[in-house]
Amino acid sequence: MEDITGEKRVLVTNREEEVLEIVINKKAVKTTDIQENLSVTRQQAHSLLASLVRKGLLCKFGKTKKSYYKLVTKLNN
């Protein structure tokens, strides 16, 4: 089996890409930030953020309503 080198690629939806842009601009976001910026429900915002965490692009910090999300960096991997 061949070794794959270079950055690993992850497929994201257009909506997830919009979320990532918001995170890049704000450095950290809460579910409410996504709700307000994308005009989606709390559940939709949470779902988008959770999906990006599963894909390894965002890190979640904290629990419940106090939680926030940041981009994954090489340092917090």
Backbone as a chain_set.jsonl record, in Angstrom:
{"seq": "MEDITGEKRVLVTNREEEVLEIVINKKAVKTTDIQENLSVTRQQAHSLLASLVRKGLLCKFGKTKKSYYKLVTKLNN", "coords": {"N": [[0.835, -1.188, 0.0], [0.495, 2.22, -0.806], [2.019, 5.095, 0.669], [0.371, 8.06, 1.574], [1.123, 11.37, 1.021], [1.315, 14.822, 2.109], [-1.219, 17.381, 2.638], [-4.234, 16.344, 4.227], [-7.334, 15.995, 2.607], [-10.592, 17.318, 3.093], [-14.008, 16.999, 2.561], [-16.312, 19.593, 2.46], [-19.526, 21.057, 2.926], [-21.276, 23.741, 1.198], [-22.556, 25.33, 3.107], [-21.121, 24.63, 5.418], [-18.695, 25.673, 4.702], [-19.279, 28.383, 4.793], [-19.642, 28.634, 7.534], [-17.03, 28.113, 8.397], [-15.731, 30.374, 7.359], [-16.839, 32.373, 8.96], [-15.825, 31.583, 11.445], [-13.084, 31.915, 10.967], [-12.971, 34.707, 10.655], [-13.895, 35.62, 13.161], [-12.357, 34.269, 15.015], [-13.237, 32.675, 17.217], [-16.315, 31.002, 17.776], [-19.75, 30.846, 18.877], [-22.684, 28.792, 19.054], [-24.842, 30.522, 18.744], [-23.725, 32.627, 17.26], [-23.47, 31.506, 14.725], [-26.132, 30.938, 14.179], [-27.215, 33.573, 14.025], [-25.646, 34.771, 11.976], [-26.077, 33.129, 9.732], [-28.773, 32.861, 9.603], [-30.181, 30.564, 10.617], [-31.731, 27.813, 12.429], [-31.189, 27.025, 15.936], [-30.657, 24.324, 16.207], [-29.845, 23.647, 13.586], [-27.532, 25.202, 13.375], [-25.986, 24.074, 15.409], [-25.71, 21.505, 14.382], [-24.189, 21.957, 12.034], [-21.795, 22.913, 13.165], [-21.072, 20.695, 14.751], [-20.65, 18.795, 12.778], [-18.385, 19.833, 11.497], [-16.568, 19.583, 13.557], [-16.435, 16.788, 13.763], [-15.235, 16.299, 11.302], [-12.757, 17.174, 11.81], [-11.995, 19.822, 11.601], [-12.774, 21.861, 13.282], [-12.437, 22.658, 16.78], [-14.057, 21.891, 19.799], [-14.735, 23.681, 22.7], [-15.454, 23.631, 26.121], [-18.744, 23.091, 27.636], [-22.284, 22.594, 27.148], [-24.344, 25.555, 26.935], [-22.3, 27.353, 27.165], [-20.288, 26.616, 25.528], [-17.809, 26.928, 22.916], [-16.342, 27.285, 19.648], [-13.347, 26.719, 17.797], [-10.95, 27.054, 15.122], [-9.123, 24.165, 14.19], [-5.762, 23.877, 14.937], [-2.306, 23.186, 14.212], [-1.152, 23.099, 16.695], [-3.157, 22.493, 18.617], [-3.893, 19.939, 17.991]], "CA": [[0.0, 0.0, 0.0], [1.294, 3.448, -0.904], [1.813, 6.134, 1.674], [-0.127, 9.316, 1.001], [1.782, 12.499, 1.677], [0.661, 16.103, 1.891], [-2.371, 17.696, 3.481], [-5.411, 15.52, 3.962], [-8.453, 16.8, 2.106], [-11.878, 17.022, 3.703], [-15.107, 17.611, 1.818], [-17.255, 20.367, 3.272], [-20.652, 21.611, 2.171], [-21.238, 25.2, 1.069], [-22.942, 25.889, 4.41], [-19.99, 24.445, 6.333], [-17.676, 26.63, 4.274], [-19.712, 29.679, 5.342], [-19.347, 28.574, 8.966], [-15.574, 28.25, 8.544], [-15.379, 31.784, 7.118], [-17.224, 33.117, 10.163], [-14.849, 31.225, 12.49], [-11.816, 32.555, 10.612], [-13.1, 36.143, 10.927], [-14.132, 35.902, 14.582], [-11.4, 33.474, 15.796], [-14.001, 31.68, 17.984], [-17.755, 31.245, 17.636], [-20.728, 30.07, 19.622], [-23.803, 28.378, 18.21], [-25.669, 31.702, 18.455], [-23.08, 33.398, 16.192], [-23.811, 30.856, 13.464], [-27.567, 31.187, 14.026], [-27.447, 34.953, 13.611], [-24.983, 35.068, 10.707], [-26.603, 32.334, 8.615], [-30.239, 32.81, 9.734], [-30.612, 29.175, 10.758], [-32.175, 27.492, 13.784], [-30.134, 26.602, 16.851], [-30.332, 22.932, 15.873], [-29.074, 23.648, 12.338], [-26.213, 25.764, 13.683], [-25.266, 23.055, 16.173], [-25.416, 20.407, 13.458], [-23.079, 22.394, 11.183], [-20.587, 22.957, 13.988], [-20.728, 19.323, 15.14], [-20.122, 18.135, 11.582], [-17.022, 20.332, 11.28], [-15.745, 18.983, 14.61], [-16.217, 15.397, 13.334], [-14.325, 16.306, 10.156], [-11.433, 17.558, 12.29], [-11.679, 21.205, 11.223], [-13.022, 22.72, 14.439], [-12.337, 22.086, 18.124], [-15.078, 22.404, 20.702], [-14.252, 23.963, 24.051], [-16.547, 23.852, 27.058], [-19.939, 22.257, 27.532], [-23.609, 23.248, 27.144], [-24.487, 26.846, 26.247], [-21.069, 28.135, 27.267], [-19.271, 26.079, 24.621], [-17.453, 27.693, 21.726], [-15.592, 26.511, 18.661], [-12.219, 27.379, 17.151], [-10.304, 26.261, 14.092], [-8.072, 23.266, 14.634], [-4.421, 24.266, 14.469], [-1.325, 22.131, 14.443], [-0.821, 23.094, 18.112], [-4.155, 21.832, 19.464], [-4.263, 18.633, 17.427]], "C": [[0.877, 1.248, 0.0], [1.001, 4.396, 0.247], [1.331, 7.388, 0.964], [0.532, 10.45, 1.763], [1.011, 13.775, 1.375], [-0.523, 16.268, 2.829], [-3.521, 16.749, 3.173], [-6.564, 16.442, 3.566], [-9.746, 16.35, 2.78], [-12.949, 17.716, 2.873], [-16.02, 18.349, 2.782], [-18.353, 20.895, 2.359], [-20.487, 23.132, 2.068], [-21.564, 25.873, 2.399], [-21.791, 25.787, 5.408], [-18.861, 25.413, 5.988], [-18.0, 28.028, 4.814], [-19.409, 29.733, 6.835], [-17.849, 28.788, 9.195], [-15.129, 29.692, 8.325], [-15.698, 32.632, 8.339], [-16.214, 32.853, 11.28], [-13.506, 31.9, 12.218], [-11.857, 34.047, 10.954], [-13.198, 36.461, 12.409], [-13.136, 35.219, 15.516], [-12.076, 32.394, 16.639], [-15.477, 32.02, 17.843], [-18.551, 30.374, 18.584], [-21.839, 29.698, 18.641], [-24.649, 29.591, 17.812], [-25.061, 32.565, 17.353], [-23.463, 32.83, 14.826], [-25.291, 31.071, 13.157], [-27.819, 32.561, 13.423], [-26.866, 35.241, 12.236], [-25.592, 34.342, 9.521], [-28.128, 32.24, 8.621], [-30.755, 31.378, 9.726], [-31.082, 28.94, 12.194], [-30.976, 27.075, 14.632], [-29.682, 25.175, 16.523], [-29.498, 22.848, 14.6], [-27.652, 24.153, 12.585], [-25.369, 24.728, 14.421], [-24.833, 21.9, 15.267], [-24.231, 20.742, 12.547], [-21.762, 22.382, 11.959], [-20.127, 21.553, 14.367], [-20.118, 18.562, 13.964], [-18.674, 18.553, 11.324], [-16.063, 19.822, 12.35], [-15.416, 17.54, 14.225], [-15.215, 15.307, 12.188], [-12.919, 16.779, 10.536], [-11.021, 18.978, 11.942], [-11.873, 22.191, 12.369], [-12.792, 21.932, 15.72], [-13.427, 22.706, 18.966], [-14.469, 22.56, 22.083], [-15.453, 24.217, 24.95], [-17.727, 22.937, 26.793], [-21.183, 23.148, 27.561], [-23.592, 24.598, 26.419], [-23.23, 27.706, 26.295], [-20.001, 27.669, 26.274], [-19.029, 27.004, 23.434], [-16.523, 26.852, 20.859], [-14.491, 27.358, 18.055], [-11.68, 26.469, 16.064], [-9.251, 25.366, 14.706], [-6.752, 23.781, 14.07], [-3.484, 23.107, 14.734], [-1.033, 22.001, 15.946], [-1.851, 22.359, 18.949], [-4.673, 20.549, 18.847], [-3.978, 17.537, 18.415]], "O": [[1.875, 1.319, 0.717], [-0.128, 4.482, 0.731], [1.82, 7.735, -0.111], [0.503, 10.489, 2.994], [0.156, 13.801, 0.49], [-0.793, 15.426, 3.685], [-3.76, 16.395, 2.019], [-6.735, 17.526, 4.125], [-9.963, 15.16, 3.008], [-12.809, 18.888, 2.525], [-16.449, 17.797, 3.796], [-18.131, 21.147, 1.174], [-19.664, 23.727, 2.764], [-20.931, 26.86, 2.777], [-21.515, 26.731, 6.149], [-18.162, 25.908, 6.872], [-17.107, 28.761, 5.238], [-18.968, 30.764, 7.343], [-17.451, 29.549, 10.076], [-14.244, 30.18, 9.028], [-14.919, 33.508, 8.712], [-15.795, 33.777, 11.977], [-12.865, 32.401, 13.142], [-10.887, 34.589, 11.482], [-12.645, 37.46, 12.869], [-13.077, 35.558, 16.698], [-11.536, 31.295, 16.764], [-15.846, 33.193, 17.796], [-18.098, 29.32, 19.03], [-21.913, 30.235, 17.535], [-25.118, 29.678, 16.677], [-25.799, 33.179, 16.582], [-23.744, 33.577, 13.889], [-25.661, 31.351, 12.017], [-28.543, 32.696, 12.437], [-27.516, 35.885, 11.412], [-25.622, 34.882, 8.415], [-28.712, 31.608, 7.74], [-31.637, 31.02, 8.946], [-30.855, 29.775, 13.07], [-29.892, 26.808, 14.113], [-28.492, 24.861, 16.556], [-28.548, 22.068, 14.534], [-26.687, 23.594, 12.063], [-24.197, 24.526, 14.106], [-23.719, 21.391, 15.386], [-23.367, 19.895, 12.319], [-20.744, 21.898, 11.465], [-18.935, 21.251, 14.311], [-19.182, 17.781, 14.137], [-17.837, 17.721, 10.972], [-14.875, 19.646, 12.083], [-14.269, 17.109, 14.34], [-14.439, 14.356, 12.108], [-12.009, 16.787, 9.707], [-9.836, 19.309, 11.98], [-11.217, 23.232, 12.421], [-12.931, 20.709, 15.749], [-13.695, 23.903, 18.866], [-13.77, 21.671, 22.571], [-16.37, 24.946, 24.571], [-17.72, 22.126, 25.867], [-21.12, 24.312, 27.955], [-22.905, 24.758, 25.41], [-23.109, 28.677, 25.548], [-18.927, 28.266, 26.193], [-19.909, 27.752, 23.008], [-15.991, 25.833, 21.301], [-14.665, 28.555, 17.825], [-11.92, 25.261, 16.077], [-8.561, 25.766, 15.643], [-6.643, 24.081, 12.882], [-3.85, 22.15, 15.416], [-0.702, 20.913, 16.417], [-1.484, 21.667, 19.899], [-5.784, 20.119, 19.155], [-4.222, 16.366, 18.125]]}, "num_chains": 1, "name": "protein.A"}
